[in-house]
Amino acid sequence: MTTLLPAATALAGSFGTLVLQARYQRIRAREDRVWSRCAETYIDLLRYQSSGMSEHSETATANELAVREDLSAKVAAFASKAVYELWQQSATASLDLEQYIENNHPDWFYADDYFESKRFEAAAEEDEDYRRVRKTKTDAEQKLAERIRKELHVDSHRKQAPIDAPRGWLRRRALRP
């Protein structure tokens, strides 16, 4: 009888460990699925930052409205409030730029030919207000991308040496205080 007690204790311990591991694996798999859906949503937000995604857009096409509605549902489920606000700021900055070009450079806005469009764009570069509005749009896009990278912890996993780094660079850098 005394020899069976340690064996039964070991068997119960093994069974308990097995149950805990299975539970942990289920939790981890669920977290991985949620993280993947969140990452997919954030990639879509980076892809769709046009003026039609802005809540203030009155000229959004039917397709843009459908995409905005779909993304808004994904954002409600998977994105943070900060990312949503930055997405809207970026889309509104795109809308502002589009409206500025339409009002101040209509030849460029309505140009059909690519080369003609490039010529009008070069002329617009001399307009200080155009450069300011374009910079606002670019800055909003960059802030959104940076926030998404931060929330997804992308940069914390990238401990790579630069392409042109000398041999042993990463090891020497890790040894620094």
C-alpha positions as CSV (number, residue, x, y, z in Angstrom):
1,M,0.0,0.0,0.0
2,T,2.8,2.4,0.8
3,T,4.4,1.8,-2.6
4,L,1.2,2.8,-4.4
5,L,0.8,6.2,-2.7
6,P,3.8,7.8,-4.3
7,A,2.8,6.4,-7.7
8,A,-0.7,7.7,-7.3
9,T,0.6,11.1,-6.2
10,A,2.9,11.2,-9.3
11,L,0.0,10.2,-11.5
12,A,-2.3,12.9,-10.1
13,G,0.5,15.5,-10.4
14,S,1.1,14.5,-14.0
15,F,-2.6,14.6,-14.8
16,G,-2.9,18.1,-13.2
17,T,0.1,19.3,-15.2
18,L,-1.5,18.0,-18.4
19,V,-4.7,19.8,-17.6
20,L,-3.0,23.1,-16.9
21,Q,-0.9,22.8,-20.0
22,A,-3.9,22.2,-22.2
23,R,-5.7,25.2,-20.7
24,Y,-2.6,27.4,-21.2
25,Q,-2.3,26.3,-24.8
26,R,-6.0,27.1,-25.4
27,I,-5.6,30.5,-23.9
28,R,-2.4,31.2,-25.9
29,A,-4.1,30.0,-29.2
30,R,-7.0,32.4,-28.5
31,E,-4.6,35.3,-27.8
32,D,-2.7,34.5,-31.0
33,R,-6.0,34.6,-33.0
34,V,-7.0,37.9,-31.5
35,W,-3.6,39.4,-32.1
36,S,-3.7,38.3,-35.7
37,R,-7.1,39.8,-36.3
38,C,-5.9,43.0,-34.6
39,A,-2.9,43.1,-36.9
40,E,-5.0,42.5,-40.0
41,T,-7.3,45.4,-38.9
42,Y,-4.4,47.7,-38.4
43,I,-2.9,46.8,-41.8
44,D,-6.3,47.6,-43.4
45,L,-6.3,51.0,-41.6
46,L,-2.9,51.8,-43.0
47,R,-4.1,50.8,-46.4
48,Y,-7.3,52.9,-46.3
49,Q,-6.4,56.4,-45.2
50,S,-8.0,58.2,-48.1
51,S,-10.4,61.1,-47.9
52,G,-13.4,58.8,-48.2
53,M,-12.6,57.2,-44.9
54,S,-13.1,60.4,-43.0
55,E,-16.3,60.8,-41.1
56,H,-16.4,64.3,-42.4
57,S,-16.3,63.3,-46.1
58,E,-19.4,64.3,-48.1
59,T,-18.0,63.1,-51.4
60,A,-17.1,59.5,-50.5
61,T,-18.0,56.9,-53.2
62,A,-20.3,54.0,-52.5
63,N,-17.3,51.7,-52.4
64,E,-15.5,54.0,-49.9
65,L,-18.6,54.1,-47.7
66,A,-18.7,50.2,-47.7
67,V,-15.0,50.0,-46.9
68,R,-15.4,52.6,-44.1
69,E,-18.4,50.8,-42.6
70,D,-16.5,47.4,-42.7
71,L,-13.4,49.0,-41.1
72,S,-15.4,50.8,-38.5
73,A,-16.8,47.4,-37.4
74,K,-13.3,45.9,-37.2
75,V,-12.0,48.9,-35.4
76,A,-14.8,48.7,-32.8
77,A,-13.8,45.1,-32.1
78,F,-10.0,45.1,-32.4
79,A,-8.5,48.6,-32.3
80,S,-7.7,51.0,-29.6
81,K,-9.4,54.4,-29.3
82,A,-6.0,56.1,-30.0
83,V,-5.6,54.2,-33.3
84,Y,-9.1,55.0,-34.3
85,E,-8.6,58.7,-33.7
86,L,-5.3,58.7,-35.5
87,W,-6.9,56.9,-38.5
88,Q,-9.6,59.6,-38.6
89,Q,-7.0,62.4,-38.3
90,S,-5.1,60.9,-41.3
91,A,-8.3,60.5,-43.4
92,T,-9.4,64.0,-42.6
93,A,-5.9,65.3,-43.5
94,S,-6.3,63.5,-46.8
95,L,-9.7,65.1,-47.3
96,D,-8.2,68.5,-46.5
97,L,-5.4,68.0,-49.0
98,E,-7.9,66.8,-51.7
99,Q,-10.1,69.8,-51.1
100,Y,-7.1,72.2,-51.1
101,I,-6.0,70.8,-54.5
102,E,-9.5,71.0,-55.9
103,N,-10.0,74.6,-54.8
104,N,-6.5,76.0,-55.5
105,H,-5.2,73.8,-58.3
106,P,-8.2,72.6,-60.2
107,D,-6.2,72.0,-63.4
108,W,-4.2,69.4,-61.5
109,F,-7.3,67.9,-59.7
110,Y,-9.1,67.3,-63.0
111,A,-6.1,66.4,-65.1
112,D,-6.6,63.2,-67.1
113,D,-3.1,62.7,-68.4
114,Y,-0.4,61.4,-66.1
115,F,2.4,63.7,-67.5
116,E,0.1,66.7,-67.4
117,S,-0.8,65.8,-63.8
118,K,2.9,65.6,-62.9
119,R,3.5,69.0,-64.4
120,F,0.7,70.5,-62.3
121,E,2.0,68.8,-59.2
122,A,5.4,70.3,-59.8
123,A,3.8,73.7,-60.0
124,A,1.9,73.1,-56.8
125,E,5.2,72.4,-55.0
126,E,5.9,76.1,-55.2
127,D,2.7,76.8,-53.2
128,E,3.7,77.1,-49.5
129,D,0.1,76.4,-48.3
130,Y,0.0,73.2,-50.4
131,R,3.3,72.0,-48.9
132,R,1.9,72.7,-45.4
133,V,-1.3,70.8,-46.0
134,R,0.6,67.9,-47.6
135,K,3.0,67.8,-44.6
136,T,0.1,67.7,-42.2
137,K,-1.2,64.6,-44.2
138,T,2.2,62.9,-44.2
139,D,2.7,63.6,-40.5
140,A,-0.8,62.1,-39.7
141,E,0.0,59.0,-41.7
142,Q,3.3,58.6,-39.9
143,K,1.8,59.0,-36.5
144,L,-0.8,56.4,-37.2
145,A,1.9,53.9,-38.4
146,E,4.1,54.6,-35.4
147,R,1.2,54.0,-33.0
148,I,0.2,50.8,-34.7
149,R,3.8,49.6,-34.6
150,K,3.9,50.4,-30.9
151,E,0.6,48.6,-30.1
152,L,1.6,45.5,-32.0
153,H,5.1,45.5,-30.4
154,V,6.7,45.2,-33.8
155,D,9.9,47.0,-33.0
156,S,10.6,45.1,-29.8
157,H,11.0,41.9,-31.8
158,R,13.4,43.5,-34.3
159,K,16.9,43.2,-32.7
160,Q,18.7,42.9,-36.1
161,A,21.9,44.6,-37.0
162,P,21.7,47.1,-39.9
163,I,22.5,45.6,-43.3
164,D,25.9,47.3,-43.4
165,A,26.9,46.6,-39.8
166,P,30.3,45.0,-39.2
167,R,30.5,41.5,-37.9
168,G,29.8,41.1,-34.2
169,W,27.9,44.5,-34.0
170,L,24.8,43.1,-32.4
171,R,26.8,41.1,-29.8
172,R,29.0,44.1,-28.9
173,R,25.9,46.3,-28.6
174,A,24.2,43.9,-26.3
175,L,27.2,43.9,-24.0
176,R,27.1,47.6,-23.5
177,P,25.7,48.8,-20.1
